[in-house]
Amino acid sequence: MKTKIKFLPGLLLGLGLSLQLASQNDSGVNVETDTPPSGTEINVVRDSTLKDSLWSTFSSDLDQVVVTAQRRSASRQEAGNSVQLLSRDFLDRQTPRSMAEALVGVPGVWMQKTNHGGGSPFVRGLTGNQVLLLYDGIRLNNSTYRYGPNQYFNSIDPFSVERVEVVPGGGGVLYGSDALGGTINVLTREPQFAAGDSTLLTGRLLGRLRSSDMEKTMRAEVGVEKEKLALFAGVSLRDFGNLHGGGDLGELVATGYDERAVDVKAKFKTGKRSVLTAAYNGLVQTGVGRYDQVAQRGYARYDFDPQERQLAYLRWRLLPVASWWESFEVTAAHQQSREVRLKQKEDSEILTREDDRINTNSLAAVAGFRFNPAWTATVGAEAYHDQVFSSAFDQNVNGGEILPKRGLYPAEATALSYAVFTSHRYRVGNWAVSAGLRYNLFRTEFTDDTFGNTDFKPTALVWDGGLTYNLSQGQQLELKVASSFRAPNVNDLSSFGSFDFGIEVPSPDLEPERSLNTELAYRQYSGRLKWGVTVFRNQLRNLIEREQSTYLGEATYEGQDVYTKVNRSEATIFGAEADADFRLNDQWRIITNLSYTRGEADGKPMRRIPPLHGRFDVLYRPAKSKWFADGSLLWAGAQRRLSGGDVDDHRIAVGGTDGWLTVGVRGGYEWKAWTVTLFANNLNNAAYRLHGSGVDGAGRHAGMEVAWRW
């Protein structure tokens, strides 16, 4: 029997409270809390104990340094109240299996998992190619990112991450297409320069086990710190066994997989005021199964094998001498992603292999200015170029002939994006006004022998603006309005193949999706209590959705219904987020959240809108002790408001998704260079599924992590 939670108890549990994830950096590292003046870098210092850094994990002062909201270093007060931050300390404390699981419980974010090897963040009701993912400020979204939940966020190794910044409500001006729901920027570990002529060698070895053979992880890291050279490198080897669900669900077949990841970052001082950064990260996952397809849709096999991503970049950063010019940086990047799908129906001897590879080259230049103490600005230009290679074949598993066929996309396709943008903020007394503008050109080309050729050239002009008022010391009220867009990509225009509940045929006559997000936020910081509330309304038009269609004059193909993509009329998403951080005393702390979202399209419910959900954490740090302990409740109400697509979706139960609640505890001890962490999750053994997911959550389980630093 699934655990249920009624609306009222859930509301009382999270009313007015939120998990506020802070901006502390690496475990044992604190970032200075003022925006760096021109000609300086953000300095870092090492904390004395792990316990202290964990205690400060959730601090939420307005002067925290963030980079995503303004595309440069800025205080949180300057960047805006809605920014949510996850620190390295938080990731260490939570011991998440993946980046997808790391974002569970963040205000305004809902994590859907189509499969155990995936995970797609919903930001204010939107996901997939309607949420922009960044890695060190570089777009991960490419021209094949799909509508709806996907596995892309799971291609980031959580051990490589220093912090995550979530900017809800659109980021179209600074980052371009796809930021309809918001922007998630994953910022990786930063090596540090040493003082003087000294050389410092650091490192960490870590091992983690999760019960029921659900995880075996080994991680090795090394760092070299010199006056003009800093290096950090890490290797992760991970084996995830099949999930074991709660209640009487038992072992969930086709959910385990293997993962290997490497990350390297080196920084070189090229002058007194300039630094060159060279970075590489790569991740490969093998045997990643689609549990929902095997358990519910008649597949004997449905694997991503492999799914992989690689990113390398060079970034040169200059801190000019001029007092009005804060920073200038140029980033050149190359990415490769690959997804191989192996599919075989039950009682069939035919194995279908689909192989999609995407190469992306990009170049971006961004400058930060402080023309006077009241006026700051960001100006930039960028270009992205995608090359898509797609192929497929059928083969008889008993050694039969290989039959080539059209891939999910045309054999070769290209996509180009060019943009210029600017964003400004001006402060007058207790008031501050902000405004930004972006112009974007796109071109998507491909030759398709089956469906005809396409040369698609949309443009976009988007803007944003805001007004902030500091009511008094520690209180802030902010109104923001932002327009965003999403240009149809190669997946929208040319996809031909199966999706969650049918067969999709190409849709060459599409227009860009548009959104206008309005939000009002209030935040107060006073003594031991920090809390805030945000209300928002996102108006969307030209939404791209699927509708039933025909192929070769037939409404079905290979036994499945045929669909195509079309632009829909207007839709509206509105909701509220509340958060609080309460220090009872020097040892006890409570942090909790509540998020509510509702979506309407053509007078009917929007698809996959998350239910009311939240989190409640209690932290305990005994005085003068190296022990730490935490308890957490994660919960969601039932979701009965279903769209037509939800009703057709095999992953959503008839009548909707039940509410659920899970209880977790974790604790640890630091002794010299050693840290031991013990954790247990879903102590109540709830059988639950996040709304829209294709796989159930793990049942009651325990784990241990041991780390040694030098």
DRENKE-973270 format. One record per residue (C-alpha): z, y, x; residue number from 1; residue in one letter. Coordinates in steps of 0.1 Angstrom, whole numbers, plus 5000, padded with zeros to 4 digits. Example, Ala and Ser with C-alpha at 12.3 -4.5 7.8 and 13.67 -1.06 7.14 Angstrom:
5078, 4955, 5123, 1, A;
5071, 4989, 5137, 2, S;
% end
This chain:
5000, 5000, 5000, 1, M;
4990, 5034, 5014, 2, K;
5017, 5060, 5019, 3, T;
5014, 5088, 4994, 4, K;
5028, 5123, 4995, 5, I;
5029, 5146, 4965, 6, K;
5017, 5182, 4966, 7, F;
5051, 5199, 4961, 8, L;
5071, 5181, 4988, 9, P;
5042, 5187, 5012, 10, G;
5041, 5223, 5003, 11, L;
5079, 5227, 5008, 12, L;
5077, 5208, 5041, 13, L;
5052, 5232, 5056, 14, G;
5056, 5264, 5036, 15, L;
5051, 5294, 5057, 16, G;
5054, 5275, 5090, 17, L;
5029, 5264, 5116, 18, S;
5025, 5248, 5149, 19, L;
5017, 5277, 5173, 20, Q;
5002, 5262, 5204, 21, L;
5008, 5284, 5234, 22, A;
4989, 5296, 5265, 23, S;
5009, 5281, 5293, 24, Q;
4986, 5265, 5318, 25, N;
4988, 5234, 5339, 26, D;
5019, 5213, 5337, 27, S;
5044, 5234, 5358, 28, G;
5020, 5264, 5358, 29, V;
5024, 5297, 5340, 30, N;
4997, 5323, 5335, 31, V;
5007, 5360, 5340, 32, E;
5009, 5375, 5306, 33, T;
4992, 5409, 5312, 34, D;
4954, 5414, 5312, 35, T;
4945, 5417, 5349, 36, P;
4935, 5451, 5360, 37, P;
4902, 5457, 5376, 38, S;
4899, 5443, 5411, 39, G;
4925, 5415, 5406, 40, T;
4924, 5379, 5395, 41, E;
4948, 5361, 5372, 42, I;
4975, 5348, 5394, 43, N;
4994, 5316, 5389, 44, V;
5028, 5304, 5401, 45, V;
5043, 5269, 5400, 46, R;
5072, 5263, 5376, 47, D;
5103, 5247, 5390, 48, S;
5106, 5218, 5366, 49, T;
5086, 5199, 5341, 50, L;
5114, 5203, 5316, 51, K;
5111, 5241, 5318, 52, D;
5074, 5242, 5314, 53, S;
5075, 5219, 5284, 54, L;
5101, 5241, 5268, 55, W;
5078, 5271, 5271, 56, S;
5047, 5252, 5259, 57, T;
5048, 5268, 5224, 58, F;
5056, 5304, 5233, 59, S;
5034, 5327, 5213, 60, S;
5037, 5363, 5226, 61, D;
5010, 5388, 5219, 62, L;
5005, 5394, 5256, 63, D;
4993, 5359, 5264, 64, Q;
4960, 5358, 5284, 65, V;
4930, 5343, 5265, 66, V;
4893, 5344, 5274, 67, V;
4873, 5330, 5245, 68, T;
4877, 5357, 5218, 69, A;
4863, 5385, 5240, 70, Q;
4844, 5364, 5266, 71, R;
4866, 5379, 5293, 72, R;
4903, 5379, 5302, 73, S;
4923, 5397, 5275, 74, A;
4957, 5398, 5260, 75, S;
4962, 5378, 5228, 76, R;
4970, 5411, 5211, 77, Q;
4936, 5425, 5221, 78, E;
4918, 5392, 5213, 79, A;
4930, 5388, 5178, 80, G;
4958, 5369, 5159, 81, N;
4938, 5339, 5148, 82, S;
4933, 5324, 5183, 83, V;
4951, 5291, 5186, 84, Q;
4959, 5278, 5221, 85, L;
4967, 5243, 5235, 86, L;
4982, 5242, 5269, 87, S;
4981, 5216, 5296, 88, R;
5018, 5211, 5290, 89, D;
5011, 5204, 5253, 90, F;
4985, 5178, 5262, 91, L;
5009, 5161, 5287, 92, D;
5036, 5161, 5261, 93, R;
5015, 5147, 5233, 94, Q;
4998, 5120, 5254, 95, T;
4966, 5121, 5233, 96, P;
4942, 5092, 5236, 97, R;
4912, 5116, 5233, 98, S;
4904, 5153, 5229, 99, M;
4898, 5146, 5192, 100, A;
4934, 5134, 5188, 101, E;
4947, 5163, 5209, 102, A;
4937, 5188, 5182, 103, L;
4954, 5170, 5153, 104, V;
4979, 5194, 5138, 105, G;
4964, 5227, 5151, 106, V;
4964, 5253, 5123, 107, P;
4930, 5256, 5107, 108, G;
4917, 5225, 5123, 109, V;
4912, 5191, 5107, 110, W;
4901, 5161, 5129, 111, M;
4877, 5136, 5112, 112, Q;
4869, 5104, 5130, 113, K;
4837, 5086, 5120, 114, T;
4846, 5059, 5145, 115, N;
4874, 5053, 5171, 116, H;
4851, 5065, 5199, 117, G;
4843, 5098, 5181, 118, G;
4861, 5127, 5166, 119, G;
4848, 5158, 5150, 120, S;
4869, 5190, 5146, 121, P;
4866, 5207, 5112, 122, F;
4874, 5244, 5116, 123, V;
4881, 5261, 5083, 124, R;
4861, 5234, 5064, 125, G;
4830, 5232, 5086, 126, L;
4822, 5207, 5114, 127, T;
4794, 5191, 5134, 128, G;
4766, 5216, 5143, 129, N;
4784, 5243, 5122, 130, Q;
4813, 5245, 5148, 131, V;
4805, 5256, 5184, 132, L;
4819, 5236, 5212, 133, L;
4822, 5251, 5247, 134, L;
4831, 5237, 5281, 135, Y;
4843, 5264, 5305, 136, D;
4824, 5289, 5283, 137, G;
4791, 5268, 5284, 138, I;
4776, 5256, 5252, 139, R;
4780, 5218, 5246, 140, L;
4760, 5221, 5213, 141, N;
4724, 5212, 5220, 142, N;
4693, 5208, 5198, 143, S;
4702, 5173, 5186, 144, T;
4738, 5181, 5173, 145, Y;
4740, 5167, 5138, 146, R;
4753, 5180, 5106, 147, Y;
4787, 5166, 5096, 148, G;
4811, 5146, 5117, 149, P;
4800, 5133, 5151, 150, N;
4813, 5119, 5184, 151, Q;
4805, 5148, 5208, 152, Y;
4840, 5162, 5212, 153, F;
4852, 5128, 5224, 154, N;
4829, 5132, 5254, 155, S;
4855, 5154, 5271, 156, I;
4882, 5138, 5292, 157, D;
4916, 5153, 5282, 158, P;
4929, 5148, 5317, 159, F;
4903, 5174, 5330, 160, S;
4915, 5201, 5306, 161, V;
4938, 5230, 5314, 162, E;
4939, 5245, 5280, 163, R;
4919, 5247, 5247, 164, V;
4913, 5280, 5228, 165, E;
4903, 5277, 5192, 166, V;
4888, 5308, 5176, 167, V;
4883, 5303, 5138, 168, P;
4861, 5323, 5117, 169, G;
4828, 5326, 5135, 170, G;
4818, 5336, 5171, 171, G;
4782, 5343, 5165, 172, G;
4781, 5377, 5184, 173, V;
4795, 5364, 5217, 174, L;
4783, 5328, 5217, 175, Y;
4753, 5325, 5193, 176, G;
4741, 5298, 5170, 177, S;
4764, 5272, 5153, 178, D;
4797, 5292, 5152, 179, A;
4798, 5293, 5114, 180, L;
4833, 5278, 5112, 181, G;
4845, 5288, 5146, 182, G;
4844, 5283, 5183, 183, T;
4864, 5257, 5204, 184, I;
4864, 5264, 5242, 185, N;
4877, 5237, 5265, 186, V;
4888, 5253, 5298, 187, L;
4892, 5228, 5327, 188, T;
4917, 5226, 5355, 189, R;
4916, 5254, 5380, 190, E;
4922, 5247, 5418, 191, P;
4944, 5274, 5434, 192, Q;
4940, 5292, 5468, 193, F;
4968, 5289, 5493, 194, A;
4985, 5319, 5509, 195, A;
4977, 5327, 5545, 196, G;
4965, 5300, 5568, 197, D;
4984, 5272, 5553, 198, S;
4968, 5241, 5538, 199, T;
4984, 5223, 5509, 200, L;
4974, 5188, 5497, 201, L;
4985, 5179, 5461, 202, T;
4979, 5149, 5439, 203, G;
4989, 5128, 5410, 204, R;
4987, 5091, 5400, 205, L;
4992, 5083, 5364, 206, L;
4993, 5051, 5343, 207, G;
4996, 5047, 5306, 208, R;
4999, 5017, 5283, 209, L;
4998, 5016, 5245, 210, R;
5011, 4986, 5225, 211, S;
4989, 4960, 5208, 212, S;
4965, 4965, 5238, 213, D;
4952, 4997, 5223, 214, M;
4951, 5016, 5256, 215, E;
4952, 5010, 5293, 216, K;
4946, 5042, 5314, 217, T;
4946, 5050, 5351, 218, M;
4942, 5085, 5364, 219, R;
4940, 5098, 5400, 220, A;
4939, 5134, 5410, 221, E;
4938, 5153, 5443, 222, V;
4939, 5190, 5452, 223, G;
4933, 5209, 5484, 224, V;
4944, 5245, 5487, 225, E;
4934, 5267, 5515, 226, K;
4931, 5305, 5519, 227, E;
4894, 5306, 5511, 228, K;
4888, 5271, 5497, 229, L;
4904, 5254, 5467, 230, A;
4894, 5220, 5453, 231, L;
4905, 5198, 5425, 232, F;
4891, 5163, 5416, 233, A;
4901, 5136, 5392, 234, G;
4890, 5101, 5382, 235, V;
4899, 5084, 5349, 236, S;
4894, 5047, 5341, 237, L;
4903, 5038, 5305, 238, R;
4902, 5006, 5284, 239, D;
4907, 5011, 5246, 240, F;
4913, 4979, 5227, 241, G;
4907, 4975, 5190, 242, N;
4929, 4996, 5167, 243, L;
4956, 4980, 5147, 244, H;
4960, 4998, 5114, 245, G;
4992, 5004, 5095, 246, G;
5005, 4985, 5065, 247, G;
4986, 4952, 5061, 248, D;
4953, 4965, 5076, 249, L;
4957, 4945, 5108, 250, G;
4932, 4946, 5136, 251, E;
4902, 4968, 5130, 252, L;
4872, 4950, 5147, 253, V;
4845, 4970, 5166, 254, A;
4868, 4999, 5174, 255, T;
4876, 4993, 5211, 256, G;
4855, 5006, 5240, 257, Y;
4856, 5015, 5277, 258, D;
4855, 5049, 5293, 259, E;
4850, 5063, 5328, 260, R;
4852, 5099, 5338, 261, A;
4850, 5121, 5369, 262, V;
4857, 5158, 5373, 263, D;
4854, 5180, 5404, 264, V;
4858, 5217, 5408, 265, K;
4857, 5237, 5440, 266, A;
4862, 5275, 5445, 267, K;
4851, 5295, 5475, 268, F;
4860, 5330, 5483, 269, K;
4827, 5347, 5491, 270, T;
4843, 5381, 5497, 271, G;
4875, 5401, 5491, 272, K;
4865, 5405, 5454, 273, R;
4842, 5376, 5447, 274, S;
4846, 5338, 5441, 275, V;
4820, 5311, 5438, 276, L;
4829, 5281, 5416, 277, T;
4810, 5248, 5417, 278, A;
4820, 5222, 5391, 279, A;
4808, 5188, 5379, 280, Y;
4822, 5165, 5352, 281, N;
4807, 5133, 5338, 282, G;
4819, 5108, 5312, 283, L;
4804, 5074, 5302, 284, V;
4816, 5053, 5273, 285, Q;
4803, 5018, 5266, 286, T;
4806, 4995, 5237, 287, G;
4816, 5022, 5212, 288, V;
4814, 5006, 5178, 289, G;
4809, 5021, 5144, 290, R;
4837, 5003, 5124, 291, Y;
4825, 5017, 5091, 292, D;
4790, 5003, 5095, 293, Q;
4803, 4968, 5105, 294, V;
4831, 4967, 5079, 295, A;
4813, 4983, 5050, 296, Q;
4775, 4985, 5054, 297, R;
4764, 4950, 5064, 298, G;
4759, 4954, 5101, 299, Y;
4766, 4926, 5125, 300, A;
4764, 4952, 5153, 301, R;
4763, 4990, 5154, 302, Y;
4772, 5003, 5188, 303, D;
4768, 5034, 5209, 304, F;
4762, 5018, 5243, 305, D;
4763, 5039, 5262, 306, P;
4772, 5074, 5251, 307, Q;
4774, 5098, 5281, 308, E;
4775, 5134, 5291, 309, R;
4772, 5152, 5324, 310, Q;
4776, 5189, 5332, 311, L;
4772, 5207, 5365, 312, A;
4774, 5244, 5370, 313, Y;
4776, 5272, 5396, 314, L;
4795, 5304, 5387, 315, R;
4798, 5335, 5408, 316, W;
4824, 5360, 5398, 317, R;
4828, 5395, 5411, 318, L;
4856, 5419, 5406, 319, L;
4840, 5453, 5413, 320, P;
4857, 5482, 5430, 321, V;
4849, 5507, 5402, 322, A;
4879, 5513, 5380, 323, S;
4857, 5512, 5349, 324, W;
4841, 5479, 5357, 325, W;
4864, 5450, 5354, 326, E;
4843, 5419, 5361, 327, S;
4808, 5404, 5364, 328, F;
4799, 5368, 5365, 329, E;
4767, 5347, 5365, 330, V;
4767, 5310, 5355, 331, T;
4738, 5286, 5360, 332, A;
4743, 5251, 5344, 333, A;
4726, 5218, 5340, 334, H;
4736, 5193, 5314, 335, Q;
4725, 5158, 5305, 336, Q;
4735, 5138, 5275, 337, S;
4724, 5104, 5264, 338, R;
4731, 5083, 5233, 339, E;
4718, 5047, 5229, 340, V;
4723, 5031, 5195, 341, R;
4722, 4993, 5191, 342, L;
4719, 4982, 5155, 343, K;
4715, 4947, 5140, 344, Q;
4720, 4938, 5103, 345, K;
4739, 4907, 5092, 346, E;
4716, 4877, 5087, 347, D;
4689, 4895, 5107, 348, S;
4674, 4885, 5141, 349, E;
4660, 4920, 5147, 350, I;
4680, 4943, 5171, 351, L;
4670, 4980, 5169, 352, T;
4675, 5001, 5201, 353, R;
4673, 5039, 5198, 354, E;
4676, 5060, 5229, 355, D;
4680, 5098, 5229, 356, D;
4683, 5119, 5261, 357, R;
4687, 5156, 5263, 358, I;
4684, 5178, 5294, 359, N;
4698, 5214, 5291, 360, T;
4694, 5242, 5316, 361, N;
4711, 5275, 5310, 362, S;
4717, 5309, 5327, 363, L;
4742, 5335, 5315, 364, A;
4754, 5368, 5329, 365, A;
4784, 5386, 5315, 366, V;
4801, 5418, 5325, 367, A;
4835, 5432, 5314, 368, G;
4842, 5469, 5313, 369, F;
4873, 5491, 5308, 370, R;
4857, 5526, 5305, 371, F;
4892, 5541, 5300, 372, N;
4926, 5528, 5290, 373, P;
4916, 5528, 5253, 374, A;
4880, 5514, 5255, 375, W;
4870, 5479, 5267, 376, T;
4837, 5462, 5263, 377, A;
4818, 5430, 5271, 378, T;
4780, 5430, 5277, 379, V;
4759, 5399, 5284, 380, G;
4726, 5380, 5282, 381, A;
4719, 5342, 5282, 382, E;
4692, 5317, 5280, 383, A;
4692, 5279, 5271, 384, Y;
4664, 5254, 5274, 385, H;
4666, 5219, 5259, 386, D;
4642, 5190, 5266, 387, Q;
4646, 5161, 5242, 388, V;
4633, 5126, 5249, 389, F;
4635, 5100, 5221, 390, S;
4624, 5064, 5219, 391, S;
4631, 5032, 5200, 392, A;
4620, 4996, 5197, 393, F;
4628, 4965, 5176, 394, D;
4633, 4931, 5193, 395, Q;
4640, 4896, 5181, 396, N;
4673, 4886, 5196, 397, V;
4660, 4851, 5201, 398, N;
4635, 4863, 5227, 399, G;
4608, 4877, 5204, 400, G;
4583, 4904, 5211, 401, E;
4594, 4940, 5217, 402, I;
4579, 4963, 5191, 403, L;
4579, 5001, 5200, 404, P;
4585, 5025, 5172, 405, K;
4591, 5062, 5166, 406, R;
4625, 5074, 5178, 407, G;
4650, 5093, 5158, 408, L;
4631, 5124, 5171, 409, Y;
4595, 5129, 5184, 410, P;
4589, 5114, 5218, 411, A;
4593, 5149, 5235, 412, E;
4606, 5182, 5221, 413, A;
4616, 5215, 5236, 414, T;
4640, 5242, 5223, 415, A;
4645, 5277, 5237, 416, L;
4671, 5303, 5230, 417, S;
4673, 5338, 5244, 418, Y;
4700, 5364, 5236, 419, A;
4716, 5397, 5244, 420, V;
4750, 5408, 5231, 421, F;
4777, 5434, 5233, 422, T;
4813, 5437, 5220, 423, S;
4836, 5467, 5221, 424, H;
4872, 5475, 5213, 425, R;
4887, 5510, 5211, 426, Y;
4924, 5518, 5207, 427, R;
4939, 5550, 5192, 428, V;
4976, 5552, 5188, 429, G;
4988, 5522, 5167, 430, N;
4952, 5515, 5156, 431, W;
4924, 5496, 5173, 432, A;
4888, 5491, 5161, 433, V;
4863, 5465, 5174, 434, S;
4826, 5460, 5169, 435, A;
4799, 5437, 5183, 436, G;
4762, 5430, 5180, 437, L;
4739, 5401, 5191, 438, R;
4701, 5395, 5190, 439, Y;
4688, 5360, 5194, 440, N;
4653, 5345, 5197, 441, L;
4645, 5308, 5193, 442, F;
4615, 5286, 5197, 443, R;
4614, 5248, 5189, 444, T;
4582, 5229, 5196, 445, E;
4572, 5192, 5193, 446, F;
4542, 5170, 5187, 447, T;
4547, 5143, 5161, 448, D;
4519, 5118, 5154, 449, D;
4537, 5106, 5123, 450, T;
4547, 5138, 5105, 451, F;
4526, 5165, 5122, 452, G;
4533, 5192, 5149, 453, N;
4559, 5220, 5147, 454, T;
4562, 5254, 5163, 455, D;
4594, 5270, 5149, 456, F;
4603, 5306, 5159, 457, K;
4633, 5321, 5140, 458, P;
4653, 5352, 5151, 459, T;
4688, 5363, 5143, 460, A;
4707, 5396, 5144, 461, L;
4745, 5392, 5138, 462, V;
4774, 5416, 5140, 463, W;
4812, 5417, 5137, 464, D;
4839, 5443, 5133, 465, G;
4877, 5445, 5131, 466, G;
4906, 5469, 5125, 467, L;
4941, 5463, 5139, 468, T;
4973, 5481, 5131, 469, Y;
5005, 5477, 5151, 470, N;
5031, 5482, 5124, 471, L;
5060, 5483, 5148, 472, S;
5072, 5466, 5180, 473, Q;
5063, 5429, 5175, 474, G;
5043, 5433, 5143, 475, Q;
5006, 5433, 5139, 476, Q;
4981, 5434, 5110, 477, L;
4944, 5427, 5115, 478, E;
4913, 5427, 5094, 479, L;
4882, 5410, 5108, 480, K;
4847, 5406, 5094, 481, V;
4821, 5385, 5113, 482, A;
4785, 5374, 5105, 483, S;
4773, 5342, 5121, 484, S;
4742, 5320, 5119, 485, F;
4729, 5286, 5128, 486, R;
4693, 5281, 5137, 487, A;
4677, 5248, 5126, 488, P;
4675, 5225, 5156, 489, N;
4654, 5195, 5166, 490, V;
4677, 5172, 5146, 491, N;
4672, 5193, 5114, 492, D;
4635, 5196, 5117, 493, L;
4623, 5162, 5129, 494, S;
4650, 5135, 5123, 495, S;
4636, 5102, 5110, 496, F;
4661, 5074, 5107, 497, G;
4692, 5061, 5091, 498, S;
4724, 5082, 5086, 499, F;
4757, 5076, 5068, 500, D;
4743, 5067, 5034, 501, F;
4704, 5066, 5036, 502, G;
4672, 5073, 5055, 503, I;
4663, 5108, 5065, 504, E;
4627, 5121, 5068, 505, V;
4617, 5153, 5087, 506, P;
4622, 5188, 5072, 507, S;
4600, 5213, 5090, 508, P;
4603, 5242, 5065, 509, D;
4639, 5253, 5070, 510, L;
4655, 5287, 5075, 511, E;
4686, 5296, 5095, 512, P;
4721, 5291, 5079, 513, E;
4741, 5323, 5076, 514, R;
4778, 5331, 5071, 515, S;
4800, 5362, 5065, 516, L;
4837, 5355, 5073, 517, N;
4864, 5379, 5063, 518, T;
4900, 5373, 5073, 519, E;
4933, 5392, 5071, 520, L;
4961, 5382, 5095, 521, A;
4997, 5393, 5099, 522, Y;
5020, 5382, 5128, 523, R;
5056, 5391, 5136, 524, Q;
5075, 5385, 5168, 525, Y;
5112, 5392, 5166, 526, S;
5140, 5376, 5185, 527, G;
5141, 5339, 5180, 528, R;
5115, 5338, 5152, 529, L;
5077, 5342, 5156, 530, K;
5056, 5336, 5125, 531, W;
5022, 5346, 5110, 532, G;
4999, 5342, 5080, 533, V;
4961, 5343, 5078, 534, T;
4940, 5343, 5047, 535, V;
4902, 5340, 5050, 536, F;
4870, 5338, 5030, 537, R;
4837, 5326, 5044, 538, N;
4805, 5332, 5024, 539, Q;
4777, 5310, 5034, 540, L;
4740, 5311, 5024, 541, R;
4709, 5290, 5032, 542, N;
4732, 5261, 5039, 543, L;
4712, 5231, 5051, 544, I;
4720, 5200, 5030, 545, E;
4703, 5167, 5021, 546, R;
4687, 5160, 4988, 547, E;
4669, 5128, 4977, 548, Q;
4632, 5127, 4985, 549, S;
4603, 5102, 4991, 550, T;
4585, 5086, 5020, 551, Y;
4550, 5072, 5016, 552, L;
4554, 5079, 4979, 553, G;
4585, 5057, 4976, 554, E;
4622, 5068, 4969, 555, A;
4635, 5040, 4991, 556, T;
4626, 5028, 5026, 557, Y;
4639, 4996, 5042, 558, E;
4662, 4992, 5012, 559, G;
4679, 5026, 5016, 560, Q;
4675, 5058, 4996, 561, D;
4653, 5085, 5012, 562, V;
4666, 5120, 5019, 563, Y;
4654, 5152, 5034, 564, T;
4671, 5185, 5044, 565, K;
4667, 5217, 5023, 566, V;
4683, 5252, 5023, 567, N;
4708, 5255, 4995, 568, R;
4721, 5285, 4977, 569, S;
4753, 5303, 4984, 570, E;
4786, 5286, 4991, 571, A;
4822, 5299, 4996, 572, T;
4851, 5286, 5016, 573, I;
4884, 5302, 5013, 574, F;
4919, 5293, 5024, 575, G;
4951, 5302, 5042, 576, A;
4970, 5292, 5074, 577, E;
5007, 5299, 5081, 578, A;
5027, 5292, 5112, 579, D;
5062, 5297, 5127, 580, A;
5081, 5291, 5159, 581, D;
5119, 5292, 5155, 582, F;
5143, 5289, 5184, 583, R;
5177, 5278, 5170, 584, L;
5193, 5282, 5204, 585, N;
5186, 5275, 5241, 586, D;
5183, 5237, 5233, 587, Q;
5167, 5233, 5199, 588, W;
5134, 5246, 5186, 589, R;
5113, 5241, 5154, 590, I;
5076, 5246, 5152, 591, I;
5055, 5238, 5122, 592, T;
5023, 5247, 5103, 593, N;
5005, 5246, 5070, 594, L;
4967, 5248, 5063, 595, S;
4949, 5251, 5030, 596, Y;
4911, 5251, 5025, 597, T;
4889, 5251, 4994, 598, R;
4851, 5251, 4992, 599, G;
4827, 5258, 4964, 600, E;
4789, 5253, 4964, 601, A;
4768, 5260, 4933, 602, D;
4800, 5259, 4913, 603, G;
4809, 5224, 4926, 604, K;
4832, 5212, 4954, 605, P;
4818, 5213, 4989, 606, M;
4815, 5182, 5009, 607, R;
4843, 5169, 5032, 608, R;
4867, 5198, 5026, 609, I;
4901, 5188, 5041, 610, P;
4932, 5185, 5020, 611, P;
4963, 5206, 5023, 612, L;
4978, 5195, 5056, 613, H;
5004, 5204, 5082, 614, G;
5028, 5195, 5109, 615, R;
5065, 5198, 5117, 616, F;
5079, 5195, 5152, 617, D;
5115, 5195, 5166, 618, V;
5119, 5200, 5203, 619, L;
5152, 5193, 5222, 620, Y;
5158, 5204, 5258, 621, R;
5194, 5197, 5269, 622, P;
5208, 5225, 5291, 623, A;
5207, 5218, 5329, 624, K;
5190, 5184, 5323, 625, S;
5157, 5170, 5332, 626, K;
5155, 5151, 5299, 627, W;
5133, 5162, 5271, 628, F;
5127, 5148, 5235, 629, A;
5105, 5157, 5206, 630, D;
5100, 5145, 5170, 631, G;
5070, 5152, 5148, 632, S;
5058, 5148, 5113, 633, L;
5021, 5149, 5105, 634, L;
5011, 5149, 5069, 635, W;
4982, 5156, 5045, 636, A;
4980, 5158, 5007, 637, G;
4956, 5138, 4986, 638, A;
4920, 5150, 4983, 639, Q;
4906, 5144, 4948, 640, R;
4881, 5173, 4947, 641, R;
4849, 5154, 4957, 642, L;
4813, 5166, 4961, 643, S;
4784, 5144, 4951, 644, G;
4779, 5136, 4988, 645, G;
4816, 5126, 4990, 646, D;
4811, 5102, 4960, 647, V;
4781, 5087, 4977, 648, D;
4799, 5083, 5011, 649, D;
4811, 5048, 5017, 650, H;
4838, 5061, 5040, 651, R;
4856, 5079, 5012, 652, I;
4875, 5057, 4987, 653, A;
4866, 5058, 4950, 654, V;
4885, 5087, 4935, 655, G;
4892, 5103, 4968, 656, G;
4916, 5100, 4998, 657, T;
4953, 5093, 4994, 658, D;
4979, 5116, 5010, 659, G;
4998, 5103, 5039, 660, W;
5027, 5111, 5063, 661, L;
5034, 5097, 5098, 662, T;
5065, 5101, 5120, 663, V;
5064, 5102, 5158, 664, G;
5090, 5105, 5186, 665, V;
5086, 5110, 5223, 666, R;
5109, 5117, 5252, 667, G;
5110, 5115, 5290, 668, G;
5127, 5122, 5322, 669, Y;
5117, 5139, 5354, 670, E;
5132, 5126, 5387, 671, W;
5119, 5142, 5419, 672, K;
5082, 5135, 5420, 673, A;
5083, 5110, 5391, 674, W;
5080, 5116, 5354, 675, T;
5084, 5088, 5328, 676, V;
5074, 5094, 5292, 677, T;
5080, 5071, 5263, 678, L;
5065, 5076, 5229, 679, F;
5062, 5059, 5195, 680, A;
5039, 5070, 5167, 681, N;
5036, 5062, 5130, 682, N;
5071, 5048, 5129, 683, L;
5068, 5044, 5091, 684, N;
5037, 5022, 5097, 685, N;
5017, 5041, 5071, 686, A;
4982, 5027, 5063, 687, A;
4962, 5059, 5062, 688, Y;
4928, 5075, 5068, 689, R;
4920, 5111, 5074, 690, L;
4898, 5124, 5046, 691, H;
4861, 5118, 5054, 692, G;
4868, 5094, 5083, 693, S;
4851, 5061, 5088, 694, G;
4881, 5044, 5105, 695, V;
4918, 5041, 5097, 696, D;
4946, 5055, 5117, 697, G;
4967, 5034, 5141, 698, A;
4998, 5018, 5126, 699, G;
5032, 5016, 5142, 700, R;
5029, 5015, 5180, 701, H;
5047, 5025, 5212, 702, A;
5036, 5035, 5247, 703, G;
5047, 5045, 5281, 704, M;
5033, 5068, 5307, 705, E;
5044, 5070, 5344, 706, V;
5032, 5097, 5367, 707, A;
5038, 5104, 5404, 708, W;
5031, 5138, 5419, 709, R;
5030, 5149, 5455, 710, W;
% end
